[in-house]
Amino acid sequence: MEYRMNIAGLERDLPICPVNDKLYIAGFVIFGDPELTVACARDLLAKAPAYDYIITAEAKGIPLAHEMARQAGDARYILARKATKLYMRDIFEVEVHSITTNREQHLYLDGADAERIKGKKVLIVDDVISTGESLSALEALVEKAGGQICGRMAILAEGDAQDRGDIIYLEKLPLFNPDGSIME
């Protein structure tokens, strides 16, 4: 089963995947799709508030944050990692529970990046916002580092995220029943 939608002026077929026995979602992945990544970054930047840094969570938001930073001429964007790396120092950490991952995860921010965003306007970006758990974890990291959240953006808003007034997004992504029909 697939769900066809128009995203940033481009048609894409998204596979419908089970989360549990009663809930299915359309899988949206921009990895390997530079045409879509470039178009989404362009359209999101047109709606973006003024910011000093873009931050995203590893991994699916990386191409989007990279392309948005490239198009905007930013020298750097910030990445919250799912695991610590040897080069990271003075690490900030928060827990996250995502709809697409069936276990508890953690996000980590390098101390040097935390210092960069201290007192700065930070724009949070992601590919899809659904439950808001990943968004909340990024917000906690930014706040812990002393950054000021100036906006929250995603390519797609799924489920309850569509009704949040604090998220800027390009398209609504419905939830699905096991038969592939859109949940009402």
C-alpha positions in Angstrom: 0.0 0.0 0.0 1.2 3.5 -0.8 0.0 7.0 -0.3 0.6 9.5 -3.1 1.1 13.1 -2.1 2.4 16.4 -3.4 5.3 17.8 -1.3 7.0 21.1 -2.3 5.5 20.7 -5.8 6.8 17.1 -6.3 4.7 13.9 -6.4 5.9 11.1 -4.2 4.5 7.7 -3.3 5.0 6.9 0.4 4.8 3.3 1.7 2.1 2.7 4.3 3.7 1.0 7.3 2.3 -0.5 10.5 3.1 1.1 13.9 0.8 -1.4 15.7 -2.3 -3.5 14.9 -4.5 -0.4 14.6 -2.2 2.4 13.5 -0.4 2.7 10.2 1.7 5.6 9.0 3.1 6.7 5.6 6.9 6.3 5.6 8.5 9.5 4.5 12.3 9.5 3.9 14.2 12.2 2.1 17.5 10.2 2.2 18.5 9.6 -1.4 16.1 12.1 -2.9 18.1 15.3 -3.5 15.3 16.8 -5.7 12.8 16.6 -2.9 15.4 17.7 -0.2 16.3 20.8 -2.2 12.6 21.7 -2.9 11.6 21.2 0.7 14.5 23.3 2.0 13.6 26.1 -0.4 9.9 26.1 0.7 10.7 25.9 4.4 13.3 28.8 4.2 10.6 30.9 2.5 8.5 30.5 5.7 11.4 30.5 8.3 11.7 33.1 11.0 15.0 34.9 11.5 17.5 32.6 13.2 21.2 32.2 14.1 21.4 28.4 13.9 19.4 25.5 12.6 19.3 22.3 14.8 18.0 18.9 13.9 18.1 15.4 15.4 20.1 12.5 13.9 19.4 11.1 11.3 16.5 11.8 9.0 16.6 15.6 9.5 20.2 15.8 8.5 19.8 16.2 4.7 17.1 18.9 5.3 19.2 20.9 7.8 22.2 20.6 5.6 20.3 21.8 2.5 18.5 24.6 4.4 21.9 25.8 5.7 23.5 25.6 2.3 20.7 27.5 0.6 20.7 30.2 3.3 24.5 30.6 3.2 24.9 29.5 6.9 28.4 28.5 7.9 27.1 25.8 10.3 24.1 23.9 11.5 23.8 21.9 14.7 23.2 18.2 15.0 21.9 16.4 18.1 23.4 12.9 18.0 21.8 9.6 19.0 25.1 8.4 20.4 28.1 10.1 21.8 31.3 10.3 19.7 34.9 10.4 20.9 35.3 14.0 19.8 32.4 15.3 21.8 33.1 17.1 25.1 30.9 18.5 27.9 27.9 16.6 26.5 24.3 17.6 27.1 21.8 14.7 27.1 18.0 14.2 27.0 15.7 11.2 26.5 13.3 10.9 23.5 10.5 8.5 22.6 9.7 8.5 18.9 6.7 6.9 17.1 9.0 5.3 14.6 11.4 3.8 17.1 10.2 1.2 19.5 12.6 1.9 22.3 13.8 4.8 24.5 16.5 6.9 22.8 18.8 9.7 23.9 19.9 12.8 22.1 23.3 14.3 22.8 24.7 17.8 22.0 28.4 18.5 22.0 29.5 21.1 24.5 31.0 23.2 21.7 27.7 23.3 19.9 25.9 24.1 23.1 28.3 27.1 23.6 27.6 28.3 20.0 23.8 28.4 20.5 24.0 30.0 24.0 21.9 33.2 23.8 21.3 32.7 20.0 18.0 32.2 18.1 17.7 28.5 17.2 15.4 27.1 14.5 14.4 23.5 15.1 13.9 21.5 11.9 12.9 17.9 11.2 11.4 15.8 8.4 8.2 14.8 10.1 6.7 16.0 13.4 4.1 13.5 14.8 3.9 12.9 18.5 6.2 15.8 19.2 8.6 13.7 21.3 11.7 14.4 19.2 10.7 18.0 19.0 10.4 18.2 22.8 13.9 16.6 23.2 15.4 19.1 20.8 13.7 21.9 22.7 15.1 20.6 26.0 18.6 20.5 24.5 18.4 24.0 23.2 17.0 25.3 26.5 19.6 23.4 28.5 22.3 25.1 26.4 20.8 28.5 26.9 19.6 29.0 23.3 16.3 30.7 22.4 13.9 28.7 20.3 12.7 31.0 17.5 10.7 28.4 15.5 9.8 24.8 14.9 9.6 23.5 11.3 9.0 20.3 9.5 8.3 19.1 6.0 5.3 17.2 7.2 3.0 17.3 10.2 1.3 14.0 11.1 -1.6 13.3 13.5 -2.0 15.8 16.3 1.0 17.9 15.2 -1.2 19.3 12.4 -3.2 21.2 15.0 -0.3 22.7 16.8 0.0 26.4 16.2 3.7 26.5 17.0 4.9 24.4 14.1 5.5 25.6 10.6 5.2 22.8 8.0 4.6 22.3 4.3 2.0 19.5 4.2 -0.3 17.5 6.4 0.4 13.7 6.5 -2.6 11.6 7.5 -2.6 8.5 9.8 -3.9 5.3 8.3 -6.1 2.3 9.2 -4.7 -1.2 8.6 -6.6 -1.4 5.3 -4.8 1.7 4.0 -7.7 4.1 4.4 -7.2 7.5 6.0 -8.1 7.6 9.7 -10.9 10.1 10.5 
